[in-house]
Amino acid sequence: MTTPFQLPVSLVCLPPAVLRLIDLALDEDLGRGDPTSEAILGPQKMGQAVVLAKSELVLSGVDVAMAVFHAVDARLSVTPLFFDGSRLHPHTQVLRVEGHLRSILAAERTALNFLQRLSGIATLTQRYVSEVAGTHARIVDTRKTAPGFRFLDKRAVRHGGGHNHRADLGSGVLIKDNHVASAGGVAEAVRRAKEQAPHMVRIEVEVTSVEQLLEALAAGAEAILLDNMSPEHVAQALGQLPERGQARRPLVEVSGGVNLQTVRAYAEAGADLISVGALTHSVAAADLSLEVEV
């Protein structure tokens, strides 16, 4: 593996947290070497391989896969054939890698693990985005990401046409049920947040009833998260708000109970944002493989 002082171009553009993640993943898979390839392939055996999309997918993580190959062996030549956000058909070649076969096979599984997870997220996101096409709603992610993958998971959502919610707890004020319970009510929680939060930060409140919604509005909340409501209840709740476009209307987010079968109904009920934890917390890996050309 290359040292931090010999980073190839594909690694330079990735944040340090992703480089650490790549190092951890490679140590997990290669920490004790690769006796199979060492026994079968000579140290100077050269070759080339391609990564193939084996199903319809939206691509994400090409630069990460390139960085994995280069981290294993900086001498490998890795050529991307498509870039993140591309919609691919089955049997499409994604990237080509040439060099020592031992190195290519040593990097194979880790590179594919990143590509498959991230492309799976982008592909699922695109399906949700397609379902709400023609409405005012945006599909957004949550913080329910794989530990250490936050940057990559959220970037994959954008590659699929979605949008990002908070990147971390420091990204904004979102008063949730436990905050409300601890403060003694919605109004008191909002009051404390308005008193302490920076003036540029929007205050959002999670509510589960029309009563809490009205309490949050009276307290001055600037965004409302309607949690675990049916589309019908969302429409009823939104009937309590000013029309879209009026200055006093808060931003309205919907969360909980959202899936591909219900997301359109939530969008048509009038939500501005629809947050979907499933984009990142239970995504199915996209089908990609690496094949050596002989």
C-alpha positions in Angstrom: 0.0 0.0 0.0 1.2 3.5 -0.7 2.2 5.9 2.1 0.5 9.2 2.7 3.4 10.9 0.9 2.9 9.0 -2.3 -0.8 9.3 -2.8 -1.9 9.0 -6.5 -4.4 11.4 -8.0 -7.4 9.2 -7.3 -6.8 9.4 -3.5 -6.0 13.1 -3.3 -9.6 14.3 -4.0 -11.2 12.1 -1.3 -11.5 13.4 2.3 -9.2 11.9 5.0 -12.1 10.0 6.5 -12.7 8.1 3.3 -9.0 7.3 3.0 -9.0 5.9 6.5 -12.0 3.9 5.7 -10.2 2.4 2.6 -7.2 1.6 4.8 -9.4 -0.2 7.3 -11.2 -2.1 4.6 -8.0 -3.3 3.0 -6.5 -4.2 6.3 -9.6 -6.2 7.1 -9.3 -8.2 3.8 -5.5 -8.2 3.2 -4.1 -8.0 6.7 -2.7 -11.6 6.4 -1.9 -11.5 2.7 -3.4 -13.4 -0.2 -1.9 -16.9 -0.2 -4.2 -18.1 -3.0 -2.9 -15.5 -5.6 0.6 -15.8 -4.3 0.6 -19.6 -4.9 -1.1 -19.4 -8.3 0.2 -16.2 -9.9 3.9 -15.3 -10.4 4.9 -11.9 -8.9 5.4 -10.5 -12.3 2.3 -11.8 -13.9 0.5 -9.0 -15.7 -3.0 -8.7 -16.9 -6.1 -6.6 -17.2 -9.7 -6.8 -15.9 -13.0 -4.9 -16.2 -15.7 -4.1 -13.7 -19.1 -4.9 -15.1 -22.6 -3.8 -14.2 -24.7 -6.9 -14.2 -28.1 -5.2 -13.7 -29.7 -1.8 -14.3 -28.1 0.6 -11.8 -27.1 4.2 -11.1 -23.3 4.3 -10.5 -21.7 5.7 -7.4 -18.2 5.2 -5.9 -16.0 5.1 -9.1 -13.3 7.3 -7.5 -13.4 5.2 -4.3 -12.9 2.0 -6.3 -10.0 3.6 -8.2 -8.5 4.7 -4.9 -8.7 1.1 -3.6 -6.8 -0.3 -6.6 -4.2 2.5 -6.2 -3.9 2.0 -2.5 -3.0 -1.7 -3.1 -0.6 -0.9 -5.9 0.1 2.6 -7.2 1.5 1.1 -10.4 -1.9 -0.1 -11.5 -3.5 1.7 -14.4 -7.2 2.3 -13.7 -9.4 3.9 -16.3 -13.0 4.9 -15.5 -15.4 4.3 -18.4 -18.4 6.0 -16.7 -18.7 8.5 -13.9 -20.9 8.7 -10.8 -24.5 9.4 -11.5 -24.5 7.4 -14.8 -27.5 5.1 -15.4 -26.1 1.9 -16.7 -27.6 -1.2 -18.4 -26.6 -4.8 -17.7 -23.2 -5.9 -19.1 -21.9 -2.3 -19.2 -18.2 -2.0 -18.5 -17.7 0.5 -15.6 -13.9 0.7 -15.4 -10.8 -1.1 -16.6 -7.7 -1.9 -14.6 -4.3 -3.1 -15.9 -1.1 -4.2 -14.1 0.1 -7.0 -11.8 -2.7 -9.6 -11.5 -1.8 -10.2 -7.8 -2.6 -6.6 -7.1 -5.8 -6.5 -9.1 -7.2 -9.6 -7.3 -6.0 -8.3 -3.9 -8.1 -5.2 -4.4 -11.1 -6.8 -6.1 -13.4 -7.5 -3.2 -12.8 -4.2 -1.4 -13.3 -2.2 -4.5 -16.5 -4.0 -5.4 -17.8 -3.7 -1.8 -17.6 0.1 -2.0 -19.0 0.2 -5.6 -21.9 -2.2 -4.8 -23.1 -0.5 -1.7 -22.8 3.0 -3.0 -24.4 2.2 -6.4 -27.2 0.4 -4.5 -27.9 3.6 -2.6 -27.9 5.7 -5.8 -30.1 3.2 -7.6 -32.7 3.0 -4.9 -32.7 6.8 -4.5 -33.3 7.2 -8.2 -36.4 5.0 -7.9 -37.8 7.1 -5.1 -37.1 10.3 -7.0 -38.9 8.9 -10.1 -41.9 8.1 -8.0 -42.4 11.7 -6.9 -41.6 13.3 -10.3 -44.0 16.2 -11.1 -44.7 17.1 -7.5 -43.1 19.7 -5.2 -41.5 17.0 -3.0 -37.8 16.3 -2.6 -36.4 13.0 -1.5 -33.9 13.4 1.3 -31.7 11.0 3.3 -31.2 10.6 7.1 -28.3 10.0 9.4 -29.1 6.3 9.3 -25.9 5.5 7.5 -23.3 2.8 7.9 -20.7 3.9 10.5 -17.8 5.6 8.8 -19.7 5.8 5.5 -21.6 9.0 6.1 -19.8 11.1 3.5 -20.0 8.4 0.8 -23.6 7.3 1.6 -24.9 10.8 1.4 -22.9 11.5 -1.8 -24.5 8.4 -3.3 -27.9 9.8 -2.5 -27.1 12.9 -4.5 -25.8 10.7 -7.4 -29.3 9.2 -7.4 -31.0 12.6 -7.7 -31.9 12.9 -4.0 -30.9 15.5 -1.5 -29.1 15.5 1.9 -30.6 16.1 5.3 -28.3 16.9 8.2 -24.7 15.7 7.7 -24.3 15.4 11.4 -25.8 16.6 14.7 -24.0 19.9 14.3 -25.6 20.7 10.9 -28.8 22.1 12.3 -31.5 22.1 15.0 -34.0 19.2 14.8 -36.1 18.9 18.0 -37.2 15.3 18.2 -39.5 13.4 20.5 -36.9 12.8 23.2 -36.1 16.5 23.3 -39.7 17.4 23.6 -40.2 14.9 26.4 -37.1 16.1 28.2 -38.1 19.8 27.9 -41.7 19.2 29.0 -43.4 20.0 25.7 -43.0 21.3 22.2 -43.3 25.0 23.1 -40.7 24.9 25.8 -38.3 22.9 23.5 -38.7 25.5 20.7 -38.3 28.4 23.2 -35.0 26.9 24.4 -33.7 26.3 20.9 -34.6 29.8 19.7 -32.8 31.2 22.8 -29.6 29.2 22.3 -29.3 28.4 18.5 -27.3 30.6 16.2 -29.5 33.1 14.4 -28.7 31.6 10.9 -29.9 28.1 11.9 -33.4 27.0 11.0 -35.3 25.3 13.9 -37.2 22.2 12.9 -39.6 20.3 15.2 -40.8 16.7 14.9 -44.5 16.4 15.7 -46.9 13.4 15.7 -50.3 15.2 15.9 -52.1 18.3 14.7 -52.1 19.6 18.3 -48.3 19.4 18.4 -48.1 21.0 15.0 -50.1 24.0 16.1 -48.1 24.3 19.3 -44.8 24.3 17.2 -46.2 26.9 14.9 -47.2 29.2 17.7 -43.8 28.8 19.3 -42.1 30.0 16.1 -40.8 26.8 14.5 -39.5 27.3 11.0 -39.8 23.7 9.8 -42.1 20.9 10.8 -41.4 17.2 10.6 -44.6 15.1 10.5 -43.6 11.8 11.9 -45.3 8.5 11.3 -48.5 10.0 9.9 -50.5 8.4 7.1 -50.8 10.4 3.8 -54.4 11.3 4.8 -53.2 12.7 8.2 -50.4 14.6 6.5 -53.0 16.2 4.2 -55.2 17.1 7.2 -52.2 18.6 9.1 -51.2 20.7 6.1 -54.7 22.0 5.9 -53.8 23.9 9.1 -50.9 25.8 7.4 -50.8 28.8 5.1 -50.7 28.1 1.4 -47.3 27.1 -0.2 -45.4 30.3 -1.1 -46.8 32.4 1.7 -44.2 33.9 4.1 -45.6 32.3 7.2 -45.7 28.7 5.8 -43.0 26.5 7.4 -41.1 23.9 5.5 -42.8 20.6 5.9 -41.0 17.3 6.1 -42.6 13.8 6.3 -40.8 10.8 7.8 -41.8 7.3 8.9 -43.9 4.8 7.0 -42.5 5.8 3.6 -41.7 3.2 1.0 -41.9 3.0 -2.8 -45.6 2.2 -2.6 -46.5 5.1 -0.4 -44.1 7.9 -1.3 -46.2 9.3 -4.2 -49.2 9.7 -1.8 -47.0 11.6 0.7 -45.8 13.8 -2.1 -49.3 14.5 -3.4 -50.4 15.3 0.2 -48.2 18.3 0.0 -44.9 17.5 1.7 -41.9 19.6 0.8 -39.4 17.0 1.9 -39.8 13.2 2.3 -37.0 11.7 4.3 -36.3 8.0 3.7 -34.0 6.1 6.1 -34.1 3.0 3.9 -32.0 4.8 1.2 -28.9 4.1 3.4 -29.8 1.8 6.3 -31.1 -1.2 4.5 -30.0 -0.8 0.9 -29.4 -3.9 -1.4 -26.0 -4.0 -3.0 -26.0 -3.3 -6.8 -24.8 -6.2 -8.9 -21.3 -5.6 -10.2 -18.4 -7.9 -10.8 -14.7 -7.9 -11.8 -13.7 -10.2 -14.6 -10.1 -10.8 -15.6 -9.6 -10.8 -19.4 -7.6 -13.7 -20.6 
